[in-house]
């Protein structure tokens, strides 16, 4: 039996009004429960996790003599990771693969 998937389908269940469907489904917008934010979807909080006043101090070292910057991924790597010196510059083994 051939089925026309583009044809509109009607059944007894489709006769319910929108108001009847709204009554069956709870309103999720008016819930006063926990609202998950995009940064913390699991809602897991560490004790004392207020880090708003924490300032991070990071020391940035220049590239050493035994390091190079891959011109494909722009990561600083050790010379042992050097695959070849291309026309544009050094390329690491991971990018050459």
N, CA, C and O atoms as CSV, one atom per row, in Angstrom:
chain,resi,resn,atom,element,x,y,z
A,1,UNK,N,N,0.836,-1.177,0.000
A,1,UNK,CA,C,0.000,0.000,0.000
A,1,UNK,C,C,0.887,1.248,0.000
A,1,UNK,O,O,1.761,1.390,0.855
A,2,UNK,N,N,0.668,2.126,-0.930
A,2,UNK,CA,C,1.444,3.356,-1.038
A,2,UNK,C,C,0.893,4.393,-0.070
A,2,UNK,O,O,-0.317,4.510,0.120
A,3,UNK,N,N,1.807,5.143,0.537
A,3,UNK,CA,C,1.404,6.178,1.491
A,3,UNK,C,C,1.854,7.531,0.969
A,3,UNK,O,O,3.013,7.713,0.598
A,4,UNK,N,N,0.929,8.473,0.945
A,4,UNK,CA,C,1.259,9.837,0.543
A,4,UNK,C,C,1.627,10.608,1.813
A,4,UNK,O,O,0.754,10.998,2.589
A,5,UNK,N,N,2.933,10.823,2.014
A,5,UNK,CA,C,3.397,11.479,3.222
A,5,UNK,C,C,3.151,12.990,3.197
A,5,UNK,O,O,3.233,13.638,4.241
A,6,UNK,N,N,2.857,13.554,2.042
A,6,UNK,CA,C,2.594,14.980,1.944
A,6,UNK,C,C,1.135,15.328,2.245
A,6,UNK,O,O,0.815,16.487,2.508
A,7,UNK,N,N,0.264,14.341,2.206
A,7,UNK,CA,C,-1.154,14.599,2.445
A,7,UNK,C,C,-1.392,14.877,3.925
A,7,UNK,O,O,-0.781,14.227,4.773
A,8,UNK,N,N,-2.272,15.835,4.258
A,8,UNK,CA,C,-2.570,16.108,5.672
A,8,UNK,C,C,-3.255,14.909,6.305
A,8,UNK,O,O,-4.107,14.269,5.689
A,9,UNK,N,N,-2.874,14.612,7.543
A,9,UNK,CA,C,-3.436,13.473,8.257
A,9,UNK,C,C,-4.345,13.966,9.370
A,9,UNK,O,O,-3.962,14.840,10.146
A,10,UNK,N,N,-5.520,13.424,9.449
A,10,UNK,CA,C,-6.483,13.765,10.491
A,10,UNK,C,C,-6.906,12.489,11.193
A,10,UNK,O,O,-7.103,11.443,10.575
A,11,UNK,N,N,-7.039,12.613,12.492
A,11,UNK,CA,C,-7.565,11.487,13.268
A,11,UNK,C,C,-8.445,12.059,14.370
A,11,UNK,O,O,-8.612,13.275,14.463
A,12,UNK,N,N,-9.002,11.200,15.199
A,12,UNK,CA,C,-9.861,11.664,16.286
A,12,UNK,C,C,-9.081,12.512,17.298
A,12,UNK,O,O,-9.646,13.414,17.916
A,13,UNK,N,N,-7.799,12.227,17.466
A,13,UNK,CA,C,-6.979,12.964,18.432
A,13,UNK,C,C,-6.739,14.407,17.996
A,13,UNK,O,O,-6.469,15.267,18.834
A,14,UNK,N,N,-6.834,14.679,16.707
A,14,UNK,CA,C,-6.566,16.011,16.194
A,14,UNK,C,C,-7.723,16.980,16.420
A,14,UNK,O,O,-7.584,18.176,16.165
A,15,UNK,N,N,-8.844,16.488,16.885
A,15,UNK,CA,C,-10.018,17.346,17.032
A,15,UNK,C,C,-9.974,18.167,18.320
A,15,UNK,O,O,-10.829,19.030,18.515
A,16,UNK,N,N,-8.997,17.923,19.211
A,16,UNK,CA,C,-8.910,18.695,20.447
A,16,UNK,C,C,-8.568,20.147,20.145
A,16,UNK,O,O,-7.802,20.435,19.226
A,17,UNK,N,N,-9.127,21.037,20.906
A,17,UNK,CA,C,-8.830,22.443,20.698
A,17,UNK,C,C,-7.490,22.801,21.350
A,17,UNK,O,O,-6.960,22.052,22.171
A,18,UNK,N,N,-6.969,23.941,20.972
A,18,UNK,CA,C,-5.710,24.403,21.536
A,18,UNK,C,C,-5.870,24.658,23.028
A,18,UNK,O,O,-4.946,24.398,23.799
A,19,UNK,N,N,-7.026,25.161,23.446
A,19,UNK,CA,C,-7.262,25.416,24.871
A,19,UNK,C,C,-7.213,24.121,25.678
A,19,UNK,O,O,-6.684,24.100,26.790
A,20,UNK,N,N,-7.758,23.051,25.124
A,20,UNK,CA,C,-7.732,21.774,25.826
A,20,UNK,C,C,-6.305,21.261,25.954
A,20,UNK,O,O,-5.937,20.686,26.978
A,21,UNK,N,N,-5.505,21.470,24.918
A,21,UNK,CA,C,-4.115,21.039,24.979
A,21,UNK,C,C,-3.334,21.869,25.991
A,21,UNK,O,O,-2.484,21.332,26.702
A,22,UNK,N,N,-3.609,23.167,26.066
A,22,UNK,CA,C,-2.917,24.028,27.026
A,22,UNK,C,C,-3.238,23.640,28.463
A,22,UNK,O,O,-2.394,23.771,29.350
A,23,UNK,N,N,-4.455,23.165,28.690
A,23,UNK,CA,C,-4.832,22.747,30.046
A,23,UNK,C,C,-4.114,21.477,30.465
A,23,UNK,O,O,-3.800,21.298,31.641
A,24,UNK,N,N,-3.850,20.588,29.501
A,24,UNK,CA,C,-3.163,19.341,29.826
A,24,UNK,C,C,-1.686,19.531,30.084
A,24,UNK,O,O,-1.114,18.814,30.905
A,25,UNK,N,N,-1.041,20.484,29.403
A,25,UNK,CA,C,0.394,20.704,29.523
A,25,UNK,C,C,0.643,21.766,30.583
A,25,UNK,O,O,0.079,22.856,30.490
A,26,UNK,N,N,1.483,21.481,31.606
A,26,UNK,CA,C,1.770,22.493,32.620
A,26,UNK,C,C,2.566,23.645,32.021
A,26,UNK,O,O,3.379,23.440,31.120
A,27,UNK,N,N,2.335,24.844,32.517
A,27,UNK,CA,C,3.035,26.023,32.042
A,27,UNK,C,C,4.421,26.053,32.653
A,27,UNK,O,O,4.568,26.259,33.858
A,28,UNK,N,N,5.451,25.847,31.819
A,28,UNK,CA,C,6.833,25.790,32.326
A,28,UNK,C,C,7.401,27.174,32.567
A,28,UNK,O,O,8.370,27.320,33.313
A,29,UNK,N,N,6.819,28.196,31.950
A,29,UNK,CA,C,7.347,29.546,32.122
A,29,UNK,C,C,7.021,30.114,33.495
A,29,UNK,O,O,7.768,30.945,34.012
A,30,UNK,N,N,5.914,29.677,34.094
A,30,UNK,CA,C,5.520,30.240,35.377
A,30,UNK,C,C,6.060,29.452,36.566
A,30,UNK,O,O,5.739,29.760,37.714
A,31,UNK,N,N,6.875,28.440,36.297
A,31,UNK,CA,C,7.403,27.652,37.405
A,31,UNK,C,C,8.428,28.464,38.182
A,31,UNK,O,O,9.208,29.219,37.602
A,32,UNK,N,N,8.418,28.305,39.476
A,32,UNK,CA,C,9.362,29.036,40.321
A,32,UNK,C,C,10.515,28.137,40.734
A,32,UNK,O,O,11.209,28.427,41.708
A,33,UNK,N,N,10.723,27.055,40.008
A,33,UNK,CA,C,11.808,26.126,40.325
A,33,UNK,C,C,13.153,26.675,39.903
A,33,UNK,O,O,13.270,27.834,39.506
A,34,UNK,N,N,14.149,25.847,39.990
A,34,UNK,CA,C,15.497,26.252,39.622
A,34,UNK,C,C,15.571,26.507,38.121
A,34,UNK,O,O,15.092,25.706,37.317
A,35,UNK,N,N,16.165,27.609,37.764
A,35,UNK,CA,C,16.368,27.940,36.367
A,35,UNK,C,C,17.830,27.696,36.064
A,35,UNK,O,O,18.714,28.276,36.694
A,36,UNK,N,N,18.076,26.824,35.084
A,36,UNK,CA,C,19.451,26.500,34.733
A,36,UNK,C,C,19.987,27.556,33.779
A,36,UNK,O,O,19.313,27.925,32.817
A,37,UNK,N,N,21.167,28.032,34.033
A,37,UNK,CA,C,21.771,28.974,33.100
A,37,UNK,C,C,22.646,28.229,32.111
A,37,UNK,O,O,23.021,27.079,32.342
A,38,UNK,N,N,22.967,28.881,31.021
A,38,UNK,CA,C,23.707,28.221,29.941
A,38,UNK,C,C,25.131,27.874,30.354
A,38,UNK,O,O,25.698,26.915,29.831
A,39,UNK,N,N,25.727,28.628,31.280
A,39,UNK,CA,C,27.096,28.355,31.698
A,39,UNK,C,C,27.189,27.164,32.639
A,39,UNK,O,O,28.247,26.543,32.746
A,40,UNK,N,N,26.103,26.840,33.317
A,40,UNK,CA,C,26.109,25.766,34.302
A,40,UNK,C,C,24.847,24.933,34.111
A,40,UNK,O,O,23.932,25.027,34.928
A,41,UNK,N,N,24.767,24.111,33.048
A,41,UNK,CA,C,23.531,23.407,32.750
A,41,UNK,C,C,23.144,22.354,33.782
A,41,UNK,O,O,21.967,22.007,33.880
A,42,UNK,N,N,24.085,21.843,34.542
A,42,UNK,CA,C,23.752,20.817,35.521
A,42,UNK,C,C,23.304,21.409,36.846
A,42,UNK,O,O,22.760,20.685,37.680
A,43,UNK,N,N,23.511,22.680,37.064
A,43,UNK,CA,C,23.119,23.313,38.302
A,43,UNK,C,C,24.064,23.002,39.446
A,43,UNK,O,O,23.734,23.279,40.599
A,44,UNK,N,N,25.226,22.433,39.164
A,44,UNK,CA,C,26.182,22.061,40.201
A,44,UNK,C,C,26.927,23.298,40.683
A,44,UNK,O,O,27.498,24.038,39.882
A,45,UNK,N,N,26.920,23.515,41.978
A,45,UNK,CA,C,27.623,24.663,42.538
A,45,UNK,C,C,28.647,24.201,43.562
A,45,UNK,O,O,28.359,23.349,44.403
A,46,UNK,N,N,29.825,24.760,43.485
A,46,UNK,CA,C,30.860,24.464,44.458
A,46,UNK,C,C,30.647,25.312,45.696
A,46,UNK,O,O,30.178,26.445,45.585
A,47,UNK,N,N,30.977,24.798,46.871
A,47,UNK,CA,C,30.834,25.613,48.066
A,47,UNK,C,C,31.793,26.792,48.022
A,47,UNK,O,O,32.976,26.629,47.722
A,48,UNK,N,N,31.282,27.971,48.319
A,48,UNK,CA,C,32.108,29.169,48.294
A,48,UNK,C,C,32.584,29.515,46.908
A,48,UNK,O,O,33.723,29.951,46.743
A,49,UNK,N,N,31.735,29.334,45.888
A,49,UNK,CA,C,32.158,29.489,44.504
A,49,UNK,C,C,32.038,30.916,43.981
A,49,UNK,O,O,32.112,31.120,42.769
A,50,UNK,N,N,31.857,31.903,44.841
A,50,UNK,CA,C,31.789,33.285,44.371
A,50,UNK,C,C,33.200,33.757,44.048
A,50,UNK,O,O,33.954,34.147,44.939
A,51,UNK,N,N,33.545,33.717,42.777
A,51,UNK,CA,C,34.894,34.066,42.329
A,51,UNK,C,C,34.906,35.399,41.591
A,51,UNK,O,O,35.815,35.661,40.803
A,52,UNK,N,N,33.911,36.240,41.834
A,52,UNK,CA,C,33.807,37.482,41.085
A,52,UNK,C,C,34.928,38.461,41.408
A,52,UNK,O,O,35.274,39.294,40.571
A,53,UNK,N,N,35.500,38.375,42.602
A,53,UNK,CA,C,36.554,39.321,42.964
A,53,UNK,C,C,37.953,38.711,42.856
A,53,UNK,O,O,38.919,39.313,43.326
A,54,UNK,N,N,38.081,37.537,42.251
A,54,UNK,CA,C,39.366,36.863,42.135
A,54,UNK,C,C,40.092,37.388,40.901
A,54,UNK,O,O,39.517,37.471,39.816
A,55,UNK,N,N,41.340,37.735,41.078
A,55,UNK,CA,C,42.159,38.201,39.968
A,55,UNK,C,C,43.254,37.175,39.714
A,55,UNK,O,O,43.994,36.806,40.626
A,56,UNK,N,N,43.351,36.719,38.476
A,56,UNK,CA,C,44.336,35.702,38.135
A,56,UNK,C,C,45.625,36.357,37.681
A,56,UNK,O,O,45.607,37.290,36.877
A,57,UNK,N,N,46.736,35.871,38.193
A,57,UNK,CA,C,48.049,36.350,37.778
A,57,UNK,C,C,48.707,35.253,36.958
A,57,UNK,O,O,48.950,34.154,37.457
A,58,UNK,N,N,48.994,35.556,35.698
A,58,UNK,CA,C,49.593,34.580,34.794
A,58,UNK,C,C,50.888,35.168,34.250
A,58,UNK,O,O,50.919,36.307,33.785
A,59,UNK,N,N,51.950,34.382,34.314
A,59,UNK,CA,C,53.232,34.809,33.774
A,59,UNK,C,C,53.380,34.196,32.386
A,59,UNK,O,O,53.348,32.974,32.240
A,60,UNK,N,N,53.540,35.025,31.382
A,60,UNK,CA,C,53.691,34.555,30.012
A,60,UNK,C,C,55.163,34.613,29.646
A,60,UNK,O,O,55.785,35.674,29.695
A,61,UNK,N,N,55.711,33.465,29.278
A,61,UNK,CA,C,57.118,33.377,28.886
A,61,UNK,C,C,57.227,33.445,27.378
A,61,UNK,O,O,56.370,32.901,26.683
A,62,UNK,N,N,58.244,34.090,26.849
A,62,UNK,CA,C,58.446,34.071,25.398
A,62,UNK,C,C,58.876,32.675,24.953
A,62,UNK,O,O,59.309,31.855,25.763
A,63,UNK,N,N,58.749,32.421,23.658
A,63,UNK,CA,C,59.143,31.113,23.126
A,63,UNK,C,C,60.620,30.863,23.403
A,63,UNK,O,O,61.456,31.747,23.215
A,64,UNK,N,N,60.930,29.659,23.850
A,64,UNK,CA,C,62.302,29.285,24.165
A,64,UNK,C,C,63.031,28.849,22.888
A,64,UNK,O,O,62.424,28.733,21.822
A,65,UNK,N,N,64.329,28.612,23.014
A,65,UNK,CA,C,65.126,28.224,21.843
A,65,UNK,C,C,64.731,26.858,21.298
A,65,UNK,O,O,64.882,26.599,20.104
A,66,UNK,N,N,64.221,25.971,22.175
A,66,UNK,CA,C,63.857,24.632,21.726
A,66,UNK,C,C,62.353,24.541,21.406
A,66,UNK,O,O,61.799,23.442,21.392
A,67,UNK,N,N,61.697,25.663,21.151
A,67,UNK,CA,C,60.283,25.688,20.826
A,67,UNK,C,C,60.066,26.401,19.494
A,67,UNK,O,O,60.908,27.177,19.042
A,68,UNK,N,N,58.919,26.119,18.878
A,68,UNK,CA,C,58.537,26.797,17.644
A,68,UNK,C,C,57.027,27.006,17.663
A,68,UNK,O,O,56.312,26.347,18.418
A,69,UNK,N,N,56.558,27.902,16.848
A,69,UNK,CA,C,55.125,28.142,16.710
A,69,UNK,C,C,54.675,27.570,15.376
A,69,UNK,O,O,55.150,27.977,14.316
A,70,UNK,N,N,53.751,26.617,15.446
A,70,UNK,CA,C,53.223,25.994,14.234
A,70,UNK,C,C,52.408,27.044,13.472
A,70,UNK,O,O,51.573,27.731,14.061
A,71,UNK,N,N,52.646,27.164,12.190
A,71,UNK,CA,C,51.951,28.157,11.382
A,71,UNK,C,C,50.587,27.677,10.902
A,71,UNK,O,O,49.884,28.403,10.199
A,72,UNK,N,N,50.209,26.447,11.283
A,72,UNK,CA,C,48.889,25.938,10.927
A,72,UNK,C,C,47.922,26.058,12.107
A,72,UNK,O,O,46.812,26.564,11.942
A,73,UNK,N,N,48.330,25.598,13.297
A,73,UNK,CA,C,47.463,25.651,14.478
A,73,UNK,C,C,47.845,26.773,15.433
A,73,UNK,O,O,47.112,27.055,16.381
A,74,UNK,N,N,48.982,27.412,15.195
A,74,UNK,CA,C,49.478,28.542,15.988
A,74,UNK,C,C,49.717,28.201,17.452
A,74,UNK,O,O,49.582,29.061,18.323
A,75,UNK,N,N,50.069,26.953,17.725
A,75,UNK,CA,C,50.449,26.532,19.067
A,75,UNK,C,C,51.965,26.507,19.187
A,75,UNK,O,O,52.671,26.187,18.231
A,76,UNK,N,N,52.453,26.848,20.368
A,76,UNK,CA,C,53.887,26.769,20.628
A,76,UNK,C,C,54.190,25.337,21.043
A,76,UNK,O,O,53.605,24.824,21.997
A,77,UNK,N,N,55.106,24.693,20.325
A,77,UNK,CA,C,55.424,23.287,20.577
A,77,UNK,C,C,56.927,23.107,20.679
A,77,UNK,O,O,57.707,23.963,20.260
A,78,UNK,N,N,57.315,21.976,21.247
A,78,UNK,CA,C,58.734,21.615,21.381
A,78,UNK,C,C,59.269,21.191,20.013
A,78,UNK,O,O,58.519,20.699,19.170
A,79,UNK,N,N,60.549,21.384,19.806
A,79,UNK,CA,C,61.187,21.054,18.522
A,79,UNK,C,C,61.009,19.583,18.139
A,79,UNK,O,O,61.056,19.245,16.957
A,80,UNK,N,N,60.807,18.715,19.119
A,80,UNK,CA,C,60.599,17.299,18.809
A,80,UNK,C,C,59.267,17.080,18.073
A,80,UNK,O,O,59.070,16.024,17.471
A,81,UNK,N,N,58.358,18.052,18.111
A,81,UNK,CA,C,57.075,17.946,17.416
A,81,UNK,C,C,57.116,18.539,16.010
A,81,UNK,O,O,56.105,18.534,15.307
A,82,UNK,N,N,58.277,19.049,15.594
A,82,UNK,CA,C,58.423,19.664,14.277
A,82,UNK,C,C,58.376,18.598,13.189
A,82,UNK,O,O,59.144,17.637,13.234
A,83,UNK,N,N,57.496,18.753,12.224
A,83,UNK,CA,C,57.419,17.820,11.108
A,83,UNK,C,C,58.263,18.335,9.948
A,83,UNK,O,O,59.116,17.613,9.432
A,84,UNK,N,N,58.033,19.563,9.542
A,84,UNK,CA,C,58.821,20.142,8.461
A,84,UNK,C,C,58.701,21.659,8.488
A,84,UNK,O,O,57.788,22.224,9.089
A,85,UNK,N,N,59.646,22.294,7.823
A,85,UNK,CA,C,59.620,23.741,7.642
A,85,UNK,C,C,58.973,23.991,6.287
A,85,UNK,O,O,59.587,23.741,5.249
A,86,UNK,N,N,57.748,24.479,6.291
A,86,UNK,CA,C,57.061,24.749,5.043
A,86,UNK,C,C,57.423,26.112,4.494
A,86,UNK,O,O,58.242,26.830,5.069
A,87,UNK,N,N,56.804,26.466,3.371
A,87,UNK,CA,C,57.049,27.771,2.757
A,87,UNK,C,C,56.553,28.891,3.661
A,87,UNK,O,O,57.117,29.985,3.670
A,88,UNK,N,N,55.496,28.616,4.422
A,88,UNK,CA,C,54.929,29.616,5.329
A,88,UNK,C,C,55.584,29.591,6.697
A,88,UNK,O,O,55.428,30.537,7.469
A,89,UNK,N,N,56.307,28.538,7.015
A,89,UNK,CA,C,56.952,28.412,8.312
A,89,UNK,C,C,56.880,26.997,8.826
A,89,UNK,O,O,56.506,26.088,8.085
A,90,UNK,N,N,57.237,26.789,10.101
A,90,UNK,CA,C,57.251,25.429,10.653
A,90,UNK,C,C,55.844,24.862,10.842
A,90,UNK,O,O,54.907,25.579,11.194
A,91,UNK,N,N,55.724,23.549,10.598
A,91,UNK,CA,C,54.463,22.822,10.748
A,91,UNK,C,C,54.700,21.662,11.706
A,91,UNK,O,O,55.680,20.930,11.572
A,92,UNK,N,N,53.788,21.493,12.684
A,92,UNK,CA,C,53.938,20.415,13.675
A,92,UNK,C,C,53.473,19.073,13.078
A,92,UNK,O,O,52.844,19.037,12.021
A,93,UNK,N,N,53.792,17.990,13.770
A,93,UNK,CA,C,53.454,16.643,13.305
A,93,UNK,C,C,51.958,16.420,13.258
A,93,UNK,O,O,51.471,15.735,12.358
A,94,UNK,N,N,51.209,16.981,14.206
A,94,UNK,CA,C,49.757,16.790,14.219
A,94,UNK,C,C,49.091,17.445,13.028
A,94,UNK,O,O,48.172,16.877,12.438
A,95,UNK,N,N,49.548,18.644,12.665
A,95,UNK,CA,C,48.943,19.332,11.519
A,95,UNK,C,C,49.381,18.709,10.194
A,95,UNK,O,O,48.640,18.774,9.213
A,96,UNK,N,N,50.551,18.116,10.149
A,96,UNK,CA,C,51.053,17.510,8.916
A,96,UNK,C,C,50.361,16.170,8.641
A,96,UNK,O,O,50.358,15.699,7.503
A,97,UNK,N,N,49.780,15.559,9.667
A,97,UNK,CA,C,49.156,14.238,9.509
A,97,UNK,C,C,47.866,14.294,8.735
A,97,UNK,O,O,47.228,13.263,8.522
